[in-house]
């Protein structure tokens, strides 16, 4: 059977595969579009499985909101180049939209959610892997639901923050989200500082102060002073406000009769150990992988 350009075009639209892959699939399937599409899906899944072990530490943070609900999601790629690709951007936005609609934050459960075109997130991810040639993963999703002001901020596409306030307004909530994105506090206030973190810092300060040879009561004051400084550095309310360092975030909130209920901050790739490879070796590896895929 003769394979026509419209047939190839239709198969490309259905599967997202490359033109030559579509033509080969149609030839192998003797022009049967459904059979060719099924073969490409299986091929795409095989390629996705092969790439699944590769480190995906780049990508983008996406935030979407609807009324009293906001979602923040991290979708990863292997390189910044793919993270800027319009197909990847569209997929990341679609993932966030699906999470916002479904209310699902579990990544495994989210993978079976349907997108607007009827495909599942996992099917769309597999097709995207086939198209861009990199491992793609939905790493994490968080949803904030709050009847009060919700603010959000993204720094480029690499850092994002969502803040919920009691009191204040959305403009203030956005300013606090900008601060969270920029300064990365550990928690809202002293009560949220992990006990083990506080004990570790206190022990270090005590050892440093002991070396001064000063009396015990002076050492105690020195340690307490260092602890108070440390708490201001790691807590949101204690930090100098990023837009006006003459006041703390706590003072800004008090002036607006507001308080922070919660904040969420995602940064692309944080906590992922990115493999360092020689650039030339990496290029050759990609060429070899491409040959194997063919």
C-alpha positions as CSV (number, residue, x, y, z in Angstrom):
1,X,0.0,0.0,0.0
2,X,1.2,3.5,-0.9
3,X,2.0,5.6,2.2
4,X,0.9,9.2,1.6
5,X,2.0,12.5,3.3
6,X,-1.5,13.0,4.9
7,X,-1.3,9.5,6.5
8,X,2.1,10.4,8.0
9,X,0.8,13.8,9.1
10,X,-2.2,12.2,10.9
11,X,0.0,9.6,12.6
12,X,2.4,12.3,13.8
13,X,-0.5,14.3,15.3
14,X,-1.8,11.1,17.0
15,X,1.5,9.9,18.5
16,X,3.9,12.9,18.5
17,X,6.6,10.7,16.9
18,X,9.0,11.9,14.3
19,X,8.1,11.9,10.6
20,X,10.5,9.1,9.6
21,X,9.4,6.9,12.5
22,X,5.8,7.4,11.4
23,X,6.5,6.5,7.9
24,X,8.4,3.4,8.9
25,X,5.6,2.4,11.2
26,X,3.0,2.8,8.5
27,X,5.1,0.8,6.0
28,X,5.4,-2.0,8.6
29,X,1.7,-1.9,9.3
30,X,0.8,-1.8,5.6
31,X,-0.9,1.6,6.0
32,X,-3.0,0.6,9.0
33,X,-3.1,3.8,11.1
34,X,-4.3,2.1,14.3
35,X,-1.7,-0.7,14.1
36,X,1.0,1.8,13.3
37,X,0.0,4.0,16.3
38,X,0.0,1.0,18.6
39,X,3.5,0.0,17.4
40,X,4.8,3.5,18.0
41,X,3.3,3.6,21.5
42,X,5.0,0.3,22.3
43,X,8.3,1.6,20.9
44,X,7.9,4.9,22.8
45,X,7.3,3.0,26.1
46,X,10.4,0.9,25.4
47,X,12.5,4.0,24.8
48,X,11.1,5.7,27.9
49,X,11.9,2.6,30.0
50,X,15.5,2.6,28.7
51,X,15.9,6.3,29.6
52,X,14.2,6.0,33.0
53,X,17.4,5.3,34.9
54,X,19.0,8.5,33.6
55,X,19.3,11.4,36.1
56,X,16.7,14.2,35.4
57,X,17.8,17.1,37.5
58,X,16.8,20.0,35.3
59,X,13.2,21.1,34.3
60,X,10.8,23.7,35.5
61,X,8.5,24.7,38.4
62,X,4.9,25.4,37.4
63,X,2.3,27.1,39.6
64,X,-1.4,27.3,38.8
65,X,-4.3,28.7,40.9
66,X,-8.1,28.6,40.9
67,X,-9.9,30.5,43.6
68,X,-9.0,29.1,47.0
69,X,-6.7,26.4,45.6
70,X,-3.2,26.6,44.2
71,X,-0.9,23.8,42.9
72,X,2.9,23.8,42.6
73,X,4.6,21.1,40.6
74,X,8.1,20.1,39.6
75,X,8.6,18.4,36.3
76,X,12.1,17.3,35.4
77,X,14.2,16.8,32.3
78,X,17.8,16.0,31.8
79,X,18.9,19.3,30.3
80,X,18.0,23.0,30.4
81,X,17.6,22.9,26.6
82,X,14.7,20.5,26.8
83,X,13.2,22.3,29.8
84,X,12.7,25.3,27.5
85,X,11.2,23.2,24.7
86,X,7.6,24.2,24.0
87,X,6.5,20.5,24.1
88,X,8.0,20.1,27.6
89,X,6.5,23.4,28.8
90,X,3.1,22.4,27.6
91,X,3.4,19.0,29.3
92,X,4.5,20.6,32.6
93,X,1.5,23.0,32.5
94,X,-0.9,20.2,31.7
95,X,0.4,18.2,34.7
96,X,-0.2,21.1,37.0
97,X,-3.7,21.7,35.5
98,X,-4.6,18.0,36.0
99,X,-3.4,18.1,39.6
100,X,-5.4,21.3,40.3
101,X,-8.5,19.7,38.8
102,X,-8.2,16.3,40.5
103,X,-6.7,17.4,43.8
104,X,-4.2,14.6,43.5
105,X,-0.6,15.1,44.8
106,X,0.5,11.5,44.7
107,X,2.7,11.3,41.6
108,X,1.9,7.7,40.9
109,X,-1.8,8.3,41.1
110,X,-1.5,11.5,39.1
111,X,0.2,9.6,36.2
112,X,-3.2,7.9,35.4
113,X,-5.1,11.2,35.3
114,X,-6.4,12.3,31.9
115,X,-5.3,15.4,30.1
116,X,-7.5,17.6,28.0
117,X,-6.9,15.5,24.9
118,X,-7.9,12.2,26.5
119,X,-4.4,10.8,27.0
120,X,-3.2,9.9,30.5
121,X,-0.3,11.9,31.9
122,X,1.9,8.7,31.7
123,X,1.0,8.3,28.0
124,X,1.9,11.9,27.3
125,X,5.1,11.6,29.2
126,X,6.1,8.5,27.3
127,X,5.4,10.3,24.0
128,X,7.4,13.3,25.1
129,X,10.4,11.1,26.0
130,X,10.3,9.7,22.5
131,X,10.1,13.1,21.0
132,X,12.8,14.9,22.9
133,X,15.1,12.0,23.6
134,X,15.5,12.6,27.3
135,X,14.2,11.1,30.5
136,X,11.2,13.1,31.7
137,X,9.6,12.7,35.2
138,X,7.0,14.3,37.3
139,X,8.9,14.6,40.6
140,X,6.5,16.2,43.1
141,X,3.3,18.1,43.4
142,X,1.8,20.1,46.3
143,X,-1.7,21.7,46.6
144,X,-2.5,24.6,48.9
145,X,-6.2,25.1,49.8
146,X,-7.1,28.1,51.9
147,X,-10.0,30.5,52.1
148,X,-7.8,33.5,52.9
149,X,-5.2,35.2,50.7
150,X,-3.0,32.9,48.6
151,X,0.1,34.4,46.9
152,X,2.6,32.7,44.6
153,X,5.8,33.7,42.8
154,X,8.1,32.0,40.3
155,X,11.7,33.1,39.7
156,X,12.1,32.2,36.0
157,X,10.9,28.6,35.9
158,X,13.5,27.2,38.4
159,X,12.1,28.3,41.8
160,X,8.6,28.7,42.9
161,X,6.8,29.5,46.2
162,X,3.1,29.5,47.4
163,X,2.1,31.3,50.6
164,X,-1.2,31.2,52.5
165,X,-2.0,34.1,54.8
166,X,-4.4,34.7,57.7
167,X,-5.3,38.4,57.2
168,X,-3.6,40.7,54.8
169,X,-4.3,40.5,51.1
170,X,-3.1,38.8,47.9
171,X,-0.5,41.5,47.2
172,X,1.1,40.9,50.6
173,X,0.9,37.1,50.1
174,X,2.7,37.5,46.8
175,X,5.4,39.6,48.4
176,X,5.9,37.0,51.1
177,X,6.0,34.3,48.3
178,X,8.7,36.3,46.5
179,X,10.7,36.5,49.8
180,X,10.4,32.7,50.3
181,X,11.5,32.0,46.8
182,X,14.6,34.3,47.1
183,X,15.7,33.6,50.7
184,X,14.6,30.0,51.3
185,X,13.6,30.0,55.0
186,X,13.5,26.7,56.9
187,X,10.2,27.3,58.6
188,X,7.7,30.0,59.6
189,X,8.9,30.7,63.2
190,X,10.9,29.3,66.0
191,X,8.4,26.6,66.8
192,X,9.0,25.0,63.4
193,X,12.8,24.7,63.7
194,X,13.7,21.0,63.8
195,X,15.0,20.0,67.3
196,X,18.0,18.2,65.9
197,X,19.0,21.2,63.8
198,X,18.8,23.5,66.9
199,X,20.7,21.1,69.0
200,X,23.5,20.7,66.4
201,X,23.9,24.5,66.1
202,X,23.8,25.0,69.9
203,X,26.5,22.3,70.3
204,X,28.7,24.0,67.7
205,X,28.2,27.4,69.4
206,X,29.1,26.0,72.8
207,X,32.3,24.5,71.6
208,X,33.3,27.7,69.8
209,X,32.5,29.8,72.9
210,X,34.3,27.4,75.2
211,X,37.5,28.1,73.3
212,X,37.4,31.7,74.3
213,X,38.2,30.9,78.0
214,X,35.6,33.2,79.3
215,X,33.5,32.5,82.5
216,X,30.6,30.1,82.2
217,X,27.9,32.9,82.6
218,X,29.5,34.9,79.7
219,X,29.7,31.8,77.6
220,X,26.0,31.1,78.2
221,X,25.2,34.7,77.0
222,X,27.3,34.3,74.0
223,X,25.6,31.0,73.1
224,X,22.1,32.4,73.6
225,X,23.0,35.4,71.4
226,X,24.3,33.1,68.6
227,X,21.2,31.0,68.9
228,X,18.9,34.0,68.6
229,X,20.8,35.2,65.5
230,X,20.6,31.7,64.0
231,X,16.8,31.6,64.5
232,X,16.4,35.0,62.8
233,X,18.4,33.6,59.8
234,X,16.4,30.4,59.3
235,X,12.8,31.5,60.2
236,X,10.6,33.4,57.8
237,X,9.3,35.9,60.3
238,X,12.9,36.6,61.6
239,X,14.5,37.3,58.2
240,X,14.9,40.8,56.8
241,X,12.3,41.3,54.2
242,X,13.8,40.9,50.7
243,X,12.2,44.2,49.4
244,X,13.0,46.3,52.5
245,X,15.8,44.9,54.7
246,X,15.1,47.6,57.4
247,X,12.2,45.5,58.6
248,X,11.8,41.8,59.2
249,X,9.1,39.7,57.6
250,X,7.5,39.4,61.0
251,X,7.3,43.2,61.3
252,X,5.8,43.5,57.8
253,X,3.1,40.9,58.7
254,X,2.3,42.6,62.1
255,X,1.9,45.9,60.4
256,X,-0.8,44.3,58.1
257,X,-2.3,42.4,61.0
258,X,-1.5,39.2,59.2
259,X,0.2,35.9,59.8
260,X,1.6,33.1,57.6
261,X,-0.5,29.9,57.7
262,X,1.8,27.9,55.4
263,X,4.4,28.2,52.6
264,X,5.7,25.8,50.0
265,X,8.9,26.3,48.1
266,X,10.2,24.1,45.2
267,X,13.5,24.5,43.4
268,X,14.4,22.5,40.3
269,X,16.6,19.6,41.1
270,X,17.2,20.3,44.8
271,X,18.3,17.2,46.5
272,X,19.1,15.4,43.3
273,X,22.7,14.4,42.8
274,X,23.5,15.4,39.3
275,X,26.0,13.2,37.5
276,X,29.1,15.1,36.3
277,X,30.2,13.9,32.9
278,X,32.7,15.0,30.3
279,X,30.8,16.9,27.6
280,X,32.4,15.1,24.7
281,X,31.7,11.8,26.3
282,X,28.1,12.8,26.9
283,X,27.6,13.8,23.3
284,X,29.1,10.4,22.1
285,X,26.8,8.6,24.6
286,X,23.7,10.3,23.2
287,X,24.8,9.5,19.6
288,X,25.2,5.8,20.6
289,X,21.8,5.8,22.4
290,X,20.2,7.2,19.3
291,X,21.7,4.5,17.2
292,X,20.4,1.8,19.6
293,X,16.9,3.4,19.5
294,X,16.9,3.2,15.8
